[in-house]
Amino acid sequence: MSPSSSTSKVARVARSAGRRRGPGQGRSLGFPVAIGLIVLLGCLVVFFGRDRRLSAANEAPRLGVDHWHAAFGLYLCDAFGPMLTDLRGDARGVHTHEDNVIHIHPISSVAAGDKSNLDDYFYEVKLEVTDDKIVLPGGETYQNGDDCNGQPGKVMLAKWDNANSEGPPEIVTSGFGGERFHNDRMAFTVAFVPEGTEIPKPESVPTLDNLSDVDPSQQTGATSTTAPGDPAGGDVVEGEGTSTTAPGGDASTTTVAGDTTTTTSAPAPSTTTGG
């Protein structure tokens, strides 16, 4: 092979390599850029997700901190329905003391912050409330269109952000379980009534001023002892109550399963010396 032929062949190979290297160089730049964008996007997702979780954790009602109450009623056609009871052992920290009051002190993240809503209570008492029916724990069902004193009934919810408000309630006609607990001392009436019916406040509204699991001094000015360990005056675990007896046997305050009971006993005996 002549030198000129070899030189020509090398030149052709070099030119060919140069042409192939051009697109290759483009790919080598594009790949790290794509990886960098993916990493950046992942960091942003983690950052905003963490920020979202922190915000939710600090939003009331806070897990293990806040202790709220809401009056609740189940109004069926023309009268309030049965008293609901805990049926799941206070699984989420949203329960009742068989007083038609919702006691809200989350012990699970699924019932805290912006996740705290009526669904947590419905779950605890096994009450099913959908857009078109109410199913009581015993299975009794009220379906939209069913007879309600000669008229078709409909599932509705009346909500008061403040149980003592004199104004009309907000009427909700769907998504009942998603209604949030925004603050302490709200009131909710789940109703099955003909459209246009004025839905009353829960009968348990006065109970909010006489709660069994809140220090009475915060409600009536009396003095009592609340079980330690719950800064919000929350319920005490069953069997871990406390008892305080005043000197002289005048009175005792007992806290069991979150309820505070004051019992007055006979005064201590006195001794009189005759003259």
Contacts in CASP RR format, 6 or more apart in sequence:
PFRMAT RR
TARGET T0000
AUTHOR 0000-0000-0000
METHOD contacts of the structure
MODEL  1
MSPSSSTSKVARVARSAGRRRGPGQGRSLGFPVAIGLIVLLGCLVVFFGR
DRRLSAANEAPRLGVDHWHAAFGLYLCDAFGPMLTDLRGDARGVHTHEDN
VIHIHPISSVAAGDKSNLDDYFYEVKLEVTDDKIVLPGGETYQNGDDCNG
QPGKVMLAKWDNANSEGPPEIVTSGFGGERFHNDRMAFTVAFVPEGTEIP
KPESVPTLDNLSDVDPSQQTGATSTTAPGDPAGGDVVEGEGTSTTAPGGD
ASTTTVAGDTTTTTSAPAPSTTTGG
56 112 0 8 1.000
56 113 0 8 1.000
56 114 0 8 1.000
56 115 0 8 1.000
57 63 0 8 1.000
57 112 0 8 1.000
57 113 0 8 1.000
59 112 0 8 1.000
59 113 0 8 1.000
59 114 0 8 1.000
60 66 0 8 1.000
60 68 0 8 1.000
60 113 0 8 1.000
60 183 0 8 1.000
61 67 0 8 1.000
61 68 0 8 1.000
61 104 0 8 1.000
61 105 0 8 1.000
61 106 0 8 1.000
61 112 0 8 1.000
61 113 0 8 1.000
61 116 0 8 1.000
61 181 0 8 1.000
62 106 0 8 1.000
62 112 0 8 1.000
62 113 0 8 1.000
63 106 0 8 1.000
63 107 0 8 1.000
63 108 0 8 1.000
63 109 0 8 1.000
63 112 0 8 1.000
63 113 0 8 1.000
64 105 0 8 1.000
64 106 0 8 1.000
64 107 0 8 1.000
64 112 0 8 1.000
64 232 0 8 1.000
65 231 0 8 1.000
65 232 0 8 1.000
66 104 0 8 1.000
66 105 0 8 1.000
66 106 0 8 1.000
66 184 0 8 1.000
66 232 0 8 1.000
67 103 0 8 1.000
67 104 0 8 1.000
67 105 0 8 1.000
67 213 0 8 1.000
67 214 0 8 1.000
67 230 0 8 1.000
67 232 0 8 1.000
67 233 0 8 1.000
67 234 0 8 1.000
68 104 0 8 1.000
68 105 0 8 1.000
68 181 0 8 1.000
68 183 0 8 1.000
68 184 0 8 1.000
68 185 0 8 1.000
69 101 0 8 1.000
69 102 0 8 1.000
69 103 0 8 1.000
69 104 0 8 1.000
69 184 0 8 1.000
69 185 0 8 1.000
69 208 0 8 1.000
69 211 0 8 1.000
69 214 0 8 1.000
70 101 0 8 1.000
70 102 0 8 1.000
70 104 0 8 1.000
70 163 0 8 1.000
70 181 0 8 1.000
70 184 0 8 1.000
70 185 0 8 1.000
70 186 0 8 1.000
70 187 0 8 1.000
70 188 0 8 1.000
71 100 0 8 1.000
71 101 0 8 1.000
71 102 0 8 1.000
71 163 0 8 1.000
71 185 0 8 1.000
71 186 0 8 1.000
71 187 0 8 1.000
71 188 0 8 1.000
71 201 0 8 1.000
71 202 0 8 1.000
71 204 0 8 1.000
71 205 0 8 1.000
71 207 0 8 1.000
71 208 0 8 1.000
72 84 0 8 1.000
72 96 0 8 1.000
72 100 0 8 1.000
72 101 0 8 1.000
72 102 0 8 1.000
72 121 0 8 1.000
72 187 0 8 1.000
72 188 0 8 1.000
72 189 0 8 1.000
72 190 0 8 1.000
72 202 0 8 1.000
72 204 0 8 1.000
73 80 0 8 1.000
73 81 0 8 1.000
73 100 0 8 1.000
73 188 0 8 1.000
73 189 0 8 1.000
73 190 0 8 1.000
73 202 0 8 1.000
73 203 0 8 1.000
73 204 0 8 1.000
74 80 0 8 1.000
74 81 0 8 1.000
74 82 0 8 1.000
74 84 0 8 1.000
74 127 0 8 1.000
74 134 0 8 1.000
74 189 0 8 1.000
74 190 0 8 1.000
74 191 0 8 1.000
75 81 0 8 1.000
75 189 0 8 1.000
75 190 0 8 1.000
75 191 0 8 1.000
75 192 0 8 1.000
75 193 0 8 1.000
75 199 0 8 1.000
75 200 0 8 1.000
76 134 0 8 1.000
76 142 0 8 1.000
76 191 0 8 1.000
76 192 0 8 1.000
77 148 0 8 1.000
77 149 0 8 1.000
77 153 0 8 1.000
77 192 0 8 1.000
77 193 0 8 1.000
78 149 0 8 1.000
78 193 0 8 1.000
80 202 0 8 1.000
80 203 0 8 1.000
82 136 0 8 1.000
83 98 0 8 1.000
83 100 0 8 1.000
84 96 0 8 1.000
84 98 0 8 1.000
84 100 0 8 1.000
84 125 0 8 1.000
84 127 0 8 1.000
84 137 0 8 1.000
85 96 0 8 1.000
85 98 0 8 1.000
85 125 0 8 1.000
86 95 0 8 1.000
86 96 0 8 1.000
86 98 0 8 1.000
86 124 0 8 1.000
86 125 0 8 1.000
87 124 0 8 1.000
87 125 0 8 1.000
87 126 0 8 1.000
87 137 0 8 1.000
88 123 0 8 1.000
88 124 0 8 1.000
88 126 0 8 1.000
89 95 0 8 1.000
89 124 0 8 1.000
90 107 0 8 1.000
90 124 0 8 1.000
90 235 0 8 1.000
91 108 0 8 1.000
91 123 0 8 1.000
91 124 0 8 1.000
92 106 0 8 1.000
92 107 0 8 1.000
92 108 0 8 1.000
92 110 0 8 1.000
92 111 0 8 1.000
92 120 0 8 1.000
92 123 0 8 1.000
92 124 0 8 1.000
93 103 0 8 1.000
93 104 0 8 1.000
93 105 0 8 1.000
93 106 0 8 1.000
93 107 0 8 1.000
93 108 0 8 1.000
93 111 0 8 1.000
93 120 0 8 1.000
93 124 0 8 1.000
94 102 0 8 1.000
94 103 0 8 1.000
94 104 0 8 1.000
94 106 0 8 1.000
94 111 0 8 1.000
94 116 0 8 1.000
94 120 0 8 1.000
94 121 0 8 1.000
94 124 0 8 1.000
95 102 0 8 1.000
95 103 0 8 1.000
95 121 0 8 1.000
95 124 0 8 1.000
96 102 0 8 1.000
96 103 0 8 1.000
96 121 0 8 1.000
96 124 0 8 1.000
96 125 0 8 1.000
97 103 0 8 1.000
97 212 0 8 1.000
97 213 0 8 1.000
97 259 0 8 1.000
99 204 0 8 1.000
99 207 0 8 1.000
99 212 0 8 1.000
100 202 0 8 1.000
100 203 0 8 1.000
100 204 0 8 1.000
100 207 0 8 1.000
101 204 0 8 1.000
101 207 0 8 1.000
101 208 0 8 1.000
101 211 0 8 1.000
102 121 0 8 1.000
102 181 0 8 1.000
102 188 0 8 1.000
103 213 0 8 1.000
103 235 0 8 1.000
104 111 0 8 1.000
104 116 0 8 1.000
104 120 0 8 1.000
104 181 0 8 1.000
105 232 0 8 1.000
105 234 0 8 1.000
105 235 0 8 1.000
106 112 0 8 1.000
106 113 0 8 1.000
106 116 0 8 1.000
109 115 0 8 1.000
110 120 0 8 1.000
111 120 0 8 1.000
114 180 0 8 1.000
116 180 0 8 1.000
116 181 0 8 1.000
117 177 0 8 1.000
117 178 0 8 1.000
117 179 0 8 1.000
117 180 0 8 1.000
117 181 0 8 1.000
118 129 0 8 1.000
118 176 0 8 1.000
118 177 0 8 1.000
118 178 0 8 1.000
118 179 0 8 1.000
118 181 0 8 1.000
118 188 0 8 1.000
119 177 0 8 1.000
119 178 0 8 1.000
121 127 0 8 1.000
122 128 0 8 1.000
122 129 0 8 1.000
122 177 0 8 1.000
125 137 0 8 1.000
126 137 0 8 1.000
127 134 0 8 1.000
127 135 0 8 1.000
127 136 0 8 1.000
127 137 0 8 1.000
127 190 0 8 1.000
128 134 0 8 1.000
128 135 0 8 1.000
129 135 0 8 1.000
129 155 0 8 1.000
129 157 0 8 1.000
129 176 0 8 1.000
129 177 0 8 1.000
129 190 0 8 1.000
130 155 0 8 1.000
130 176 0 8 1.000
131 155 0 8 1.000
131 173 0 8 1.000
131 174 0 8 1.000
131 175 0 8 1.000
131 176 0 8 1.000
132 143 0 8 1.000
132 144 0 8 1.000
132 155 0 8 1.000
133 141 0 8 1.000
133 142 0 8 1.000
133 143 0 8 1.000
133 144 0 8 1.000
133 155 0 8 1.000
134 141 0 8 1.000
134 142 0 8 1.000
134 155 0 8 1.000
134 190 0 8 1.000
134 192 0 8 1.000
135 141 0 8 1.000
135 142 0 8 1.000
142 153 0 8 1.000
142 155 0 8 1.000
142 192 0 8 1.000
144 152 0 8 1.000
144 153 0 8 1.000
144 154 0 8 1.000
144 155 0 8 1.000
145 152 0 8 1.000
145 153 0 8 1.000
145 154 0 8 1.000
146 152 0 8 1.000
146 153 0 8 1.000
146 192 0 8 1.000
147 153 0 8 1.000
148 192 0 8 1.000
148 193 0 8 1.000
148 194 0 8 1.000
149 194 0 8 1.000
151 194 0 8 1.000
152 194 0 8 1.000
153 192 0 8 1.000
153 193 0 8 1.000
153 194 0 8 1.000
153 195 0 8 1.000
154 173 0 8 1.000
154 192 0 8 1.000
154 193 0 8 1.000
154 194 0 8 1.000
154 195 0 8 1.000
155 173 0 8 1.000
155 176 0 8 1.000
155 190 0 8 1.000
155 191 0 8 1.000
155 192 0 8 1.000
156 171 0 8 1.000
156 172 0 8 1.000
156 173 0 8 1.000
156 190 0 8 1.000
156 191 0 8 1.000
156 192 0 8 1.000
156 193 0 8 1.000
156 199 0 8 1.000
157 171 0 8 1.000
157 172 0 8 1.000
157 173 0 8 1.000
157 176 0 8 1.000
157 179 0 8 1.000
157 188 0 8 1.000
157 189 0 8 1.000
157 190 0 8 1.000
157 191 0 8 1.000
158 169 0 8 1.000
158 170 0 8 1.000
158 171 0 8 1.000
158 172 0 8 1.000
158 188 0 8 1.000
158 189 0 8 1.000
158 191 0 8 1.000
158 199 0 8 1.000
158 200 0 8 1.000
158 201 0 8 1.000
159 169 0 8 1.000
159 170 0 8 1.000
159 171 0 8 1.000
159 172 0 8 1.000
159 179 0 8 1.000
159 186 0 8 1.000
159 187 0 8 1.000
159 188 0 8 1.000
160 167 0 8 1.000
160 169 0 8 1.000
160 170 0 8 1.000
160 186 0 8 1.000
160 187 0 8 1.000
160 188 0 8 1.000
160 201 0 8 1.000
161 170 0 8 1.000
161 182 0 8 1.000
161 183 0 8 1.000
161 186 0 8 1.000
162 183 0 8 1.000
162 185 0 8 1.000
162 186 0 8 1.000
162 187 0 8 1.000
163 185 0 8 1.000
163 186 0 8 1.000
163 187 0 8 1.000
163 201 0 8 1.000
163 202 0 8 1.000
163 205 0 8 1.000
163 208 0 8 1.000
164 185 0 8 1.000
164 205 0 8 1.000
169 187 0 8 1.000
169 189 0 8 1.000
169 199 0 8 1.000
169 201 0 8 1.000
171 199 0 8 1.000
172 179 0 8 1.000
176 190 0 8 1.000
179 188 0 8 1.000
185 208 0 8 1.000
187 201 0 8 1.000
187 202 0 8 1.000
187 205 0 8 1.000
188 202 0 8 1.000
189 199 0 8 1.000
189 200 0 8 1.000
189 201 0 8 1.000
189 202 0 8 1.000
191 197 0 8 1.000
191 199 0 8 1.000
193 199 0 8 1.000
209 219 0 8 1.000
210 219 0 8 1.000
210 220 0 8 1.000
211 219 0 8 1.000
212 258 0 8 1.000
212 259 0 8 1.000
212 260 0 8 1.000
213 233 0 8 1.000
213 234 0 8 1.000
213 235 0 8 1.000
213 258 0 8 1.000
213 259 0 8 1.000
213 260 0 8 1.000
214 233 0 8 1.000
214 234 0 8 1.000
214 260 0 8 1.000
215 224 0 8 1.000
215 226 0 8 1.000
215 233 0 8 1.000
215 260 0 8 1.000
216 222 0 8 1.000
216 224 0 8 1.000
216 260 0 8 1.000
216 262 0 8 1.000
217 223 0 8 1.000
217 224 0 8 1.000
222 262 0 8 1.000
224 253 0 8 1.000
224 260 0 8 1.000
224 262 0 8 1.000
225 242 0 8 1.000
225 244 0 8 1.000
225 253 0 8 1.000
225 255 0 8 1.000
225 260 0 8 1.000
226 233 0 8 1.000
226 234 0 8 1.000
226 255 0 8 1.000
226 260 0 8 1.000
227 233 0 8 1.000
227 236 0 8 1.000
227 240 0 8 1.000
227 241 0 8 1.000
227 242 0 8 1.000
227 255 0 8 1.000
227 258 0 8 1.000
228 242 0 8 1.000
230 236 0 8 1.000
234 258 0 8 1.000
235 257 0 8 1.000
235 258 0 8 1.000
236 242 0 8 1.000
236 255 0 8 1.000
236 256 0 8 1.000
236 257 0 8 1.000
236 258 0 8 1.000
237 257 0 8 1.000
238 256 0 8 1.000
238 257 0 8 1.000
239 256 0 8 1.000
239 257 0 8 1.000
241 254 0 8 1.000
241 255 0 8 1.000
241 256 0 8 1.000
241 257 0 8 1.000
241 258 0 8 1.000
242 254 0 8 1.000
242 255 0 8 1.000
243 252 0 8 1.000
243 253 0 8 1.000
243 254 0 8 1.000
243 255 0 8 1.000
244 252 0 8 1.000
244 253 0 8 1.000
244 254 0 8 1.000
245 251 0 8 1.000
245 252 0 8 1.000
246 252 0 8 1.000
248 267 0 8 1.000
248 268 0 8 1.000
249 265 0 8 1.000
249 266 0 8 1.000
249 267 0 8 1.000
249 268 0 8 1.000
250 264 0 8 1.000
250 265 0 8 1.000
250 267 0 8 1.000
250 268 0 8 1.000
251 262 0 8 1.000
251 263 0 8 1.000
251 264 0 8 1.000
251 265 0 8 1.000
252 262 0 8 1.000
252 263 0 8 1.000
252 265 0 8 1.000
253 260 0 8 1.000
253 261 0 8 1.000
253 262 0 8 1.000
253 263 0 8 1.000
254 260 0 8 1.000
254 261 0 8 1.000
254 262 0 8 1.000
254 263 0 8 1.000
255 261 0 8 1.000
END
